[in-house]
Amino acid sequence: MNLLRIATRQSPLALWQAEHVAGLLTTAHPGLRVELVKMVTEGDRILDRALNTAGGKGLFIKELEQGLAEGRADLAVHSMKDVPTELPPGFALPVFCAAADPRDALVSATANSLDALPQGARVGTASLRRGCQVLARRPDLHLVLTRGNVQTRLAKLDRGDCDALLLAAAGLDRLDLADRIAARLPVDVMLPAVTQGVLGLECRAGDDAVMALLAPLHEPDTALRVRAERAFAARLGGGCHTPLAAHAVLDGAQLHLTGLVGSPDGRRVLRQTQTGPADAPEALGLALAEHLIAQGAAELLAGHG
């Protein structure tokens, strides 16, 4: 096999990610040709409402999976935080690349922390997770729905649609826009999205030739974090409909997992950290989810919190 075709969205960040993976593949396999197959997803088309009202995370990957199923592409590169916890039959996620910065970034010309934002400032985000944590800390702030690619959101800030933005630090770093970051928010202030900063490579299940080519890009330590966080989210049914966050840190043979479930208005937030053996990441994710369910997470997830 001397040609690999990567299905990708057409946003600047998605193209960067696909080209980054293409570069890693050609370095690992000299002589391999890699082509990008550019597609537009439903998530790219719907910009006037939040994902939780438009259909959830899968909006960004369904067309890419269709391309895989039809043989128009051999793999897809995803921001793992966009990937639902259950894959459709016939697909596999064999590779997780080395993780970038998992934190959220505050973009503001005037404030270098959430606490430094003026009373009543307008914060641009489309994420229930970010909104919940912002309002829990600063209930005086106003959330402004901000969808679109990174550049579109920055343009909205620059023209005064909001006073600050919350974006993934990894995306800004990858687009050489780190100079726009006023602060990288500590995880105790803003717990990241499940698997934030991680790129996952999806292909057809059983496609051994493609999996063999992708294997050198797999980062086992990142995979442990991904497995724990996704198990936590899967047990809680986590999608885009409830504020939910998780972040795992590998510490030798131990894995520390912090999880959060909240109400969109930030009035109720359940947060807990649990530690377990790194070689059983799913068990840790499930245990932490059960702990939060015992504290009342099920009511929040059902929208009654």
Residue, then its C-alpha position, 0 to 999 in steps of 0.5 A: m500500500n503506497l497511497l493513504r487518503i485522509a478524510t478531513r474537514q475544510s476548516p484551517l484547524a482541521l486541515w492543519q491536523a490532517e497535514h500534521v498527520a500526513g507529515l508524521l506518516t511520510t516521515a515514518h514511511p518514506g515513499l508513502r504518498v498521502e492525499l487529503v480528501k476535503m469534506v464539509t460536515e453538518g457541524d460546519r454548516i450549522l453555525d446559528r445554534a449550539l451543538n446540543t440543540a443541533g444534534g450533538k458531537g457526531l455532526f463533525i464526523k458523520e460525513l468523514e465516516q461516510g467517506l471511509a465506508e464508501g472507500r473514498a478515504d482510508l482514514a480520518v483525523h479527529s479532534m477526539k473531543d468531537v468524537p462520540t463515545e460510541l463508534p458506529p459498527g465497522f469503524a475503529l480508533p486504533v491510534f491516539c497521537a501525542a497530546a497537545d496542551p489540554r487546557d482552555a485559553l482565555v482570549s481577551a485584550t484586557a484581562n489575563s484571568l476570568d477573575a479579571l474580567p469586568q463586571g457583566a463582561r460578555v464571554g463568547t463560547a458555544s460550550l455548555r461545559r465552559g459556560c457552566q464553569v464560567l458562571a459557577r465562578r462568575p455568575d455576573l458574566h454573560l455568555v454569548l453563543t459563538r460558533g464557527n472556526v477559530q478565525t471566525r470566533l476571533a473575528k467576532l471578538d475583534r469586532g466587539d461581539c463579545d469581550a472575551l473568548l474561551l477556546a482550546a489552547a491546542g487549536l490556537d497553538r496549532l494555528d500559530l495563534a498563541d499570541r492571542i492567548a491572554a491566559r491558559l486556564p488552570v484545570d482547577v479553574m476550567l476542567p477541559a473537555v474529555t480528551q481535549g488536545v488529542l488527535g485520534l485516527e479513525c479507519r475501517a475496522g479490520d483494515d489491517a494494512v491501514m492500521a499497520l501504517l498508522a501504528p507508529l503514530h500511536e502514543p500509549d501514555t495518551a491512550l491511557r488518558v483517552r481511555a479513562e476519560r472516554a469511559f467516564a463520559a460513556r457511563l454518564g452518556g456524555g455528549c453536548h447536552t450536559p456540561l461534562a468535563a474530565h481530565a486524566v494525568l498519568d503519574g508513574a503507574q497511577l492515573h489521576l482522573t478528575g471529572l465534572v458534571g454541572s448544570p448549564d447555569g453553573r448553580r450546581v457543579l459536581r467535581q471529584t478526583q479519583t486515582g487508580p492503576a494506570d493499566a485499568p483506565e476504563a475501570l477508573g473512568l467507570a468508578l469516578a462516574e459512579h461516584l458522581i452518580a451517587q452524588g446526584a449526577a443522574e439528575l443533572l444529566a436528566g436536566h433536573g439539576 
